[in-house]
Amino acid sequence: MNTAVSYLPNANTASSDAEIRRVFDRQRETALRLRASSAEERIAKIKRLRDAVIAHTQAFYDAGDKDFKKPPAEVDLTEILPIIMEANDAVRHIRKWMKPKGVWPTPLMFGTKAYKQYEPKGRSLIISPWNYPVNLTFGPLVSAIAAGCTSILKPSEMTPHLTAVMVKIIKEIFPEDEIAIFEGEASVSTTLLSLPFDHIFFTGSPAIGKVVMAAASKHLTSVTLELGGKSPTIVDASADLKMAARNILWGKFTNNGQTCIAPDHVFVHESVKAEFVKNCQEILSNTYGTTGDAQKNSPYLSRVVNQRHTGRINALLQDAKQRGANVLFGGDVSETECFVAPTLIENIPADAKIQTEEIFGPILPIISYNKLDEVINAINDQPKPLALYIWSKTEANIQTVLQRTSAGGTCINHTVAHFLHGRLPFGGVNNSGIGSAHGHFGFMAFTHERAVLRTRIALAPMFFPPYTNTTKKIVAILKKTV
């Protein structure tokens, strides 16, 4: 079924402030009602969302091709499959997540019973980016629904065709007082951020994350910030070089490098650098072709999202080359066609912009090192990254890196895959993010843990004034025993 026409983006869908406010106000009563929603009610909504995503698979293929020239297999692996996994995990575990959990009393709390009750935070706002617009909109939405929240979604305006499919799905399967979606430019996000949501889930750059956090602070709204940064990769002398090269290149060049946890740059021990580079060159040639034309026509290579971002990536490359960097592979760019070839560079000077700016494109700097301390110092000189990757067979090296660096997540002899592990918290630290997502961690992001204490034996009055000698003796005993 060819559904391309029905999913064309509508240039007139940008929403007015009044319309946004109307929907936000409508969600208030629904949010109050959903505090008592059952697991069955939440499961039914998640299944509707999951099934709608699957039913619109071909539409997502068509839209991904229009927005990114993205291969259908990448749409499946990076957009649709993660949502199905997130939804199925929530469906299996919501009852357990929702169940109140008792806690043992401390010595001072003898005579009481206490437990944690899990309640939805209320009205939530999900602002998603353009690099994986479906996954990074509907993934958090699954968590919000599982927690019992209402949601307003604001996807990026830079992927209009994929957004149009999401708009169609949301409007078909949810009433606006439960789940609503608004398109538009940055002004729509500004309007949404001015409202007193109960929780904001934002995925994007650290710079915009600071704007979101500042806006949230005006209402003391809690936030989950999934940000980014320059995720380093280390390949030491003991690493399996062929496996490392293949895996790192997969993590880097999927979606043409437009991945927040993509390996940003690789530190390679000088004794194995030549062999590692040779492996990378062979893999890239076999996968994408040896010439710029072949790479441009490769069915496996997505495009950069737009000409502005293509120009930004090209500027980083040209700046590095002008300062003395060498291109080891690729290097072809066509800004009009949003094309940047898979590119390897080396000998990058310290003052090159590519050394400090997140690349977010298909350029992989390869940096040789002699001592591991050099790498650790270089990593610690940068803001804490969203991800850090270690390729090594030497346990002492692995533990040294883990103990002396900080990152949102780390893979050992793998890249990117921790995003897909539903039992792990996915998130950053400081500049790369606040809070965690996926599975139970996503559920908790939209949930308030309410402390409940119930008196069973009323012992507290013995500590009320007037304070007697007996009171003092009991307190003295407690000070030694609690």
C-alpha positions as CSV (number, residue, x, y, z in Angstrom):
1,M,0.0,0.0,0.0
2,N,1.5,3.4,-1.0
3,T,0.5,5.8,1.7
4,A,3.0,8.6,0.9
5,V,0.4,11.2,-0.1
6,S,-1.6,10.9,3.1
7,Y,1.6,11.5,5.2
8,L,2.8,14.7,3.5
9,P,3.6,17.3,6.1
10,N,1.2,20.2,6.4
11,A,2.9,23.6,6.3
12,N,-0.1,25.0,8.2
13,T,0.0,22.8,11.2
14,A,2.1,25.1,13.5
15,S,0.0,25.6,16.6
16,S,-1.1,28.8,18.2
17,D,-0.4,29.6,21.8
18,A,-4.1,29.5,22.6
19,E,-4.5,26.0,21.1
20,I,-1.6,24.7,23.1
21,R,-3.0,26.2,26.3
22,R,-6.4,24.7,25.6
23,V,-5.0,21.2,25.3
24,F,-2.8,21.6,28.3
25,D,-5.8,22.7,30.4
26,R,-7.8,19.8,29.1
27,Q,-5.2,17.3,30.2
28,R,-5.4,18.5,33.8
29,E,-8.6,16.6,34.7
30,T,-7.4,13.6,32.8
31,A,-4.1,13.6,34.7
32,L,-6.1,13.6,38.0
33,R,-8.2,10.7,36.8
34,L,-5.2,8.7,35.7
35,R,-3.8,8.7,39.2
36,A,-6.1,5.8,39.8
37,S,-5.7,4.2,36.4
38,S,-5.2,0.4,36.4
39,A,-2.3,-1.6,34.9
40,E,-4.8,-3.0,32.4
41,E,-5.7,0.5,31.2
42,R,-2.1,1.5,30.7
43,I,-1.2,-1.8,29.0
44,A,-4.0,-1.3,26.5
45,K,-2.8,2.1,25.5
46,I,0.8,0.9,25.1
47,K,-0.4,-2.0,22.9
48,R,-2.4,0.5,20.8
49,L,0.7,2.6,20.3
50,R,2.9,-0.4,19.5
51,D,0.5,-1.9,17.0
52,A,0.0,1.4,15.3
53,V,3.7,1.8,14.8
54,I,4.0,-1.7,13.3
55,A,1.0,-1.0,11.1
56,H,2.6,2.1,9.7
57,T,5.9,0.5,9.0
58,Q,5.8,1.2,5.2
59,A,4.9,4.8,5.9
60,F,7.9,5.1,8.2
61,Y,10.1,3.6,5.5
62,D,8.8,6.2,2.9
63,A,9.2,9.1,5.4
64,G,12.7,8.0,6.5
65,D,13.8,7.9,2.8
66,K,12.4,11.4,2.3
67,D,13.9,13.0,5.4
68,F,17.3,11.1,5.5
69,K,17.5,8.8,2.6
70,K,17.6,6.2,5.4
71,P,17.7,2.5,4.4
72,P,14.6,0.6,5.5
73,A,16.7,-1.7,7.5
74,E,18.0,1.2,9.6
75,V,14.4,2.4,10.1
76,D,13.6,-1.0,11.4
77,L,16.7,-1.3,13.6
78,T,16.9,2.2,15.0
79,E,13.3,3.5,15.0
80,I,10.7,0.7,15.0
81,L,12.4,-2.2,16.8
82,P,13.4,-0.1,19.9
83,I,9.8,1.0,20.3
84,I,8.5,-2.5,20.1
85,M,11.0,-3.7,22.7
86,E,10.2,-0.8,25.0
87,A,6.5,-1.4,24.7
88,N,6.7,-5.1,25.2
89,D,9.0,-4.7,28.2
90,A,6.5,-2.3,29.8
91,V,3.5,-4.5,29.1
92,R,5.3,-7.4,30.8
93,H,6.3,-5.5,33.9
94,I,3.8,-2.7,34.6
95,R,2.0,-4.6,37.3
96,K,5.2,-5.2,39.2
97,W,6.4,-1.6,38.7
98,M,3.1,-0.2,40.0
99,K,2.9,-2.4,43.1
100,P,3.6,-0.6,46.3
101,K,6.8,-1.8,48.0
102,G,7.2,-2.2,51.7
103,V,10.3,-1.0,53.6
104,W,11.7,-2.3,56.9
105,P,11.4,0.1,59.8
106,T,14.5,1.7,61.3
107,P,15.0,1.3,65.1
108,L,13.3,4.6,65.8
109,M,10.3,3.7,63.7
110,F,9.3,0.6,65.7
111,G,5.6,0.4,65.8
112,T,5.0,1.8,62.3
113,K,4.5,0.2,58.9
114,A,6.0,2.0,55.8
115,Y,5.9,1.6,52.1
116,K,6.5,3.4,48.8
117,Q,3.5,4.1,46.6
118,Y,4.1,4.8,42.9
119,E,2.0,7.6,41.5
120,P,2.1,9.4,38.1
121,K,3.7,12.8,38.2
122,G,0.9,14.2,36.0
123,R,1.1,16.2,32.9
124,S,4.3,15.6,31.0
125,L,6.0,17.2,28.1
126,I,8.2,15.2,25.7
127,I,10.5,17.2,23.4
128,S,12.3,15.0,20.9
129,P,15.2,15.6,18.4
130,W,15.5,15.0,14.7
131,N,18.1,12.3,14.5
132,Y,15.9,9.4,15.6
133,P,12.6,11.2,15.7
134,V,10.2,8.2,16.1
135,N,12.3,6.2,18.6
136,L,13.1,9.2,20.7
137,T,9.4,10.4,20.8
138,F,7.5,7.2,21.2
139,G,10.1,5.5,23.5
140,P,9.6,8.1,26.3
141,L,5.9,8.1,25.5
142,V,5.7,4.4,26.4
143,S,7.3,5.2,29.8
144,A,4.9,8.1,30.4
145,I,1.9,5.9,29.6
146,A,3.2,3.1,31.8
147,A,3.6,5.6,34.7
148,G,0.0,6.9,34.2
149,C,0.8,10.4,32.9
150,T,-0.8,12.5,30.2
151,S,1.7,13.8,27.5
152,I,2.1,16.5,25.0
153,L,4.7,15.7,22.3
154,K,6.9,18.2,20.4
155,P,8.9,16.4,17.7
156,S,11.5,18.3,15.6
157,E,10.5,20.3,12.7
158,M,13.6,19.2,10.7
159,T,12.1,15.8,9.9
160,P,8.7,16.7,8.6
161,H,7.8,13.5,6.9
162,L,8.5,11.2,9.9
163,T,6.7,13.7,12.1
164,A,3.7,13.7,9.9
165,V,3.4,9.9,10.3
166,M,3.6,10.3,14.1
167,V,1.0,13.0,14.1
168,K,-1.4,10.8,12.2
169,I,-0.8,7.9,14.6
170,I,-1.3,10.0,17.7
171,K,-4.5,11.7,16.5
172,E,-5.9,8.3,15.4
173,I,-5.4,6.4,18.6
174,F,-5.5,8.8,21.5
175,P,-7.8,11.6,22.6
176,E,-6.0,14.9,23.0
177,D,-6.8,15.1,26.7
178,E,-4.5,12.1,27.1
179,I,-1.9,12.4,24.4
180,A,-1.4,15.3,22.1
181,I,1.2,16.3,19.6
182,F,2.2,19.7,18.3
183,E,4.3,20.6,15.2
184,G,6.1,23.8,14.5
185,E,9.3,25.8,14.9
186,A,11.2,26.7,18.1
187,S,8.4,29.1,19.1
188,V,6.1,26.1,19.8
189,S,8.7,24.7,22.2
190,T,9.0,28.1,23.8
191,T,5.3,28.2,24.4
192,L,5.2,24.7,25.8
193,L,8.1,25.3,28.1
194,S,6.3,28.3,29.6
195,L,3.6,26.0,31.0
196,P,3.7,24.3,34.5
197,F,4.1,20.7,33.4
198,D,4.7,18.1,36.1
199,H,7.6,16.6,34.2
200,I,9.7,17.4,31.1
201,F,11.5,14.8,29.1
202,F,14.0,16.4,26.7
203,T,16.4,14.8,24.2
204,G,18.8,17.0,22.4
205,S,21.9,19.1,22.7
206,P,23.5,20.2,26.0
207,A,23.0,23.9,24.9
208,I,19.2,23.5,24.5
209,G,19.1,21.3,27.6
210,K,20.2,24.3,29.6
211,V,17.4,26.3,28.1
212,V,14.9,23.5,29.0
213,M,16.2,23.3,32.6
214,A,16.0,27.1,33.0
215,A,12.4,27.1,31.9
216,A,11.5,24.2,34.1
217,S,13.1,25.9,37.1
218,K,10.4,28.6,36.9
219,H,7.8,26.0,37.9
220,L,10.1,23.7,39.8
221,T,9.3,21.1,37.2
222,S,11.3,17.9,37.3
223,V,13.3,17.1,34.2
224,T,14.9,14.2,32.4
225,L,17.6,15.5,30.1
226,E,19.1,13.1,27.5
227,L,21.9,15.2,26.0
228,G,25.1,14.3,24.2
229,G,28.8,15.3,24.0
230,K,31.9,13.8,22.5
231,S,31.8,10.1,23.3
232,P,35.4,8.8,23.2
233,T,36.6,5.3,22.2
234,I,39.8,3.6,23.3
235,V,41.5,0.8,21.4
236,D,44.5,-0.6,23.3
237,A,47.3,-2.8,22.1
238,S,45.5,-6.0,23.2
239,A,42.2,-5.3,21.4
240,D,40.7,-7.5,18.6
241,L,41.4,-5.0,15.9
242,K,39.2,-6.4,13.2
243,M,36.2,-6.7,15.5
244,A,36.9,-3.3,17.0
245,A,37.1,-1.7,13.6
246,R,33.9,-3.3,12.3
247,N,31.9,-2.5,15.5
248,I,33.2,1.1,15.9
249,L,32.4,1.9,12.2
250,W,28.9,0.5,12.6
251,G,28.3,2.6,15.7
252,K,29.8,5.7,14.0
253,F,28.3,5.6,10.5
254,T,24.8,4.3,11.2
255,N,22.5,7.2,10.4
256,N,25.5,8.9,8.9
257,G,27.0,9.6,12.3
258,Q,24.0,11.5,13.6
259,T,23.7,9.5,16.8
260,C,24.2,11.0,20.3
261,I,26.1,7.9,21.5
262,A,28.1,7.4,18.3
263,P,31.9,7.1,18.8
264,D,33.0,10.7,18.4
265,H,36.7,9.9,18.1
266,V,39.1,7.0,18.7
267,F,42.2,6.8,20.7
268,V,44.4,3.9,19.3
269,H,47.6,2.7,20.8
270,E,50.4,3.7,18.5
271,S,51.7,0.1,18.2
272,V,48.5,-1.1,16.5
273,K,47.3,2.1,14.8
274,A,48.5,1.2,11.3
275,E,46.7,-2.1,11.4
276,F,43.5,-0.6,12.9
277,V,43.4,2.0,10.2
278,K,44.0,-0.6,7.4
279,N,41.1,-2.6,8.8
280,C,38.9,0.5,8.9
281,Q,39.7,1.4,5.3
282,E,39.0,-2.1,4.0
283,I,35.6,-2.3,5.8
284,L,34.5,1.1,4.6
285,S,35.6,0.3,1.0
286,N,33.7,-3.0,1.1
287,T,30.6,-1.5,2.7
288,Y,30.2,1.9,1.0
289,G,32.6,1.8,-2.0
290,T,36.0,3.3,-2.7
291,T,35.0,6.5,-4.5
292,G,32.8,9.5,-3.6
293,D,30.3,8.6,-6.3
294,A,30.0,5.0,-5.1
295,Q,29.5,6.2,-1.6
296,K,26.9,8.7,-2.6
297,N,25.0,5.9,-4.4
298,S,25.4,3.4,-1.6
299,P,22.0,2.0,-0.4
300,Y,23.4,1.7,3.1
301,L,24.4,5.3,3.8
302,S,21.9,7.9,5.1
303,R,22.1,11.6,4.4
304,V,22.7,14.5,6.7
305,V,19.4,15.9,7.8
306,N,19.7,19.2,5.9
307,Q,22.1,21.5,4.1
308,R,22.8,23.7,7.2
309,H,24.1,20.7,9.2
310,T,26.0,19.4,6.2
311,G,27.8,22.8,6.0
312,R,28.5,22.7,9.7
313,I,30.1,19.2,9.4
314,N,32.1,20.3,6.3
315,A,33.4,23.4,8.1
316,L,34.7,21.1,10.9
317,L,36.5,18.9,8.3
318,Q,37.9,21.8,6.3
319,D,39.1,23.6,9.5
320,A,40.9,20.4,10.6
321,K,42.5,19.9,7.1
322,Q,43.7,23.5,7.0
323,R,45.4,23.1,10.3
324,G,47.3,20.0,9.1
325,A,45.0,17.0,9.6
326,N,45.3,14.1,7.1
327,V,42.3,12.4,5.5
328,L,42.8,8.6,5.5
329,F,39.5,7.7,3.8
330,G,36.6,9.6,2.3
331,G,36.4,13.4,2.6
332,D,33.9,14.0,-0.2
333,V,31.2,16.5,0.6
334,S,28.2,17.9,-1.3
335,E,26.3,20.4,0.7
336,T,23.5,20.7,-1.8
337,E,22.9,17.0,-1.7
338,C,23.4,16.8,2.1
339,F,26.1,14.3,1.5
340,V,29.2,13.7,3.6
341,A,31.2,10.6,2.8
342,P,32.3,8.3,5.6
343,T,35.6,9.9,6.6
344,L,38.7,9.0,8.6
345,I,41.2,11.7,9.7
346,E,44.4,11.7,11.7
347,N,47.0,14.1,13.0
348,I,44.4,16.6,14.2
349,P,46.0,19.6,15.9
350,A,44.8,20.5,19.4
351,D,43.4,23.9,18.2
352,A,41.1,22.3,15.5
353,K,37.4,22.9,16.2
354,I,36.7,19.2,15.7
355,Q,38.7,18.5,18.8
356,T,36.2,20.3,21.1
357,E,32.8,20.4,19.2
358,E,30.5,17.4,19.0
359,I,30.9,16.1,15.4
360,F,27.4,14.5,15.0
361,G,28.3,13.4,11.5
362,P,30.3,10.8,9.5
363,I,33.9,12.0,10.4
364,L,36.0,9.8,12.7
365,P,39.2,11.3,14.1
366,I,41.8,8.6,14.9
367,I,44.3,9.7,17.6
368,S,47.3,7.7,18.5
369,Y,48.5,7.3,22.1
370,N,51.4,5.8,23.9
371,K,50.4,5.7,27.5
372,L,46.8,5.2,28.9
373,D,47.3,8.1,31.2
374,E,47.4,10.4,28.2
375,V,44.0,9.2,27.1
376,I,42.4,9.4,30.6
377,N,43.7,13.0,31.0
378,A,42.3,14.0,27.6
379,I,38.9,12.5,28.5
380,N,38.8,14.2,31.9
381,D,39.7,17.5,30.3
382,Q,36.4,17.4,28.4
383,P,32.8,17.5,29.8
384,K,31.6,14.1,30.9
385,P,30.4,12.2,27.8
386,L,27.2,10.4,27.3
387,A,29.1,7.2,26.3
388,L,32.6,5.9,26.5
389,Y,33.8,2.8,24.7
390,I,36.8,0.5,25.6
391,W,38.3,-2.1,23.3
392,S,40.7,-4.3,25.2
393,K,41.5,-7.8,26.4
394,T,43.5,-6.4,29.3
395,E,41.4,-6.3,32.5
396,A,43.7,-4.0,34.3
397,N,43.3,-1.4,31.5
398,I,39.5,-1.8,31.5
399,Q,39.3,-1.3,35.2
400,T,41.7,1.7,35.1
401,V,39.5,3.5,32.6
402,L,36.3,2.7,34.4
403,Q,37.7,3.9,37.7
404,R,39.4,7.1,36.5
405,T,36.8,8.4,34.1
406,S,33.0,9.3,34.2
407,A,30.4,8.7,31.5
408,G,26.7,8.2,31.2
409,G,27.3,4.6,30.0
410,T,30.1,2.4,28.9
411,C,30.5,-0.6,26.6
412,I,33.5,-2.9,26.8
413,N,34.3,-4.5,23.4
414,H,31.1,-3.1,22.0
415,T,29.6,0.3,21.0
416,V,26.1,1.8,21.2
417,A,24.5,-1.5,22.3
418,H,23.8,-0.4,25.9
419,F,21.0,1.9,24.5
420,L,19.1,-1.3,23.5
421,H,19.6,-3.0,26.9
422,G,16.2,-2.5,28.6
423,R,17.5,-3.5,32.0
424,L,20.2,-0.8,32.1
425,P,19.6,2.9,32.9
426,F,20.2,5.0,29.8
427,G,21.3,8.5,30.5
428,G,24.1,11.0,30.9
429,V,25.9,12.7,33.7
430,N,26.2,16.5,34.2
431,N,26.8,18.0,30.7
432,S,25.6,14.8,29.0
433,G,22.3,14.5,30.8
434,I,20.2,14.2,34.0
435,G,18.1,11.2,34.8
436,S,17.7,7.9,33.1
437,A,15.4,6.3,30.6
438,H,14.2,2.8,29.3
439,G,12.3,0.1,31.1
440,H,11.8,0.5,34.8
441,F,14.1,3.6,34.7
442,G,11.8,5.3,32.2
443,F,8.8,4.4,34.3
444,M,10.5,6.0,37.3
445,A,11.3,9.1,35.4
446,F,7.6,9.9,35.1
447,T,6.7,8.5,38.5
448,H,6.7,10.0,42.0
449,E,7.8,7.7,44.8
450,R,5.4,8.6,47.6
451,A,6.5,7.8,51.1
452,V,3.6,6.3,53.2
453,L,3.9,5.6,56.9
454,R,1.2,4.1,59.0
455,T,1.1,3.9,62.8
456,R,0.4,0.5,64.2
457,I,1.5,1.0,67.8
458,A,1.5,4.6,69.1
459,L,4.9,5.0,70.7
460,A,5.6,8.5,69.5
461,P,3.8,10.2,72.5
462,M,6.6,9.2,74.8
463,F,8.8,11.8,73.0
464,F,6.3,14.6,73.3
465,P,6.8,17.4,75.8
466,P,7.0,17.9,78.7
467,Y,10.3,16.0,78.5
468,T,10.7,13.8,81.6
469,N,13.7,11.9,83.0
470,T,12.3,8.8,81.4
471,T,12.3,10.5,78.0
472,K,15.9,11.5,78.5
473,K,16.9,7.9,79.4
474,I,15.1,6.5,76.4
475,V,16.8,9.0,74.1
476,A,20.2,8.2,75.7
477,I,19.6,4.5,74.9
478,L,18.6,5.2,71.4
479,K,21.6,7.4,70.7
480,K,23.8,4.3,71.4
481,T,21.7,1.8,69.6
482,V,20.1,3.3,66.5
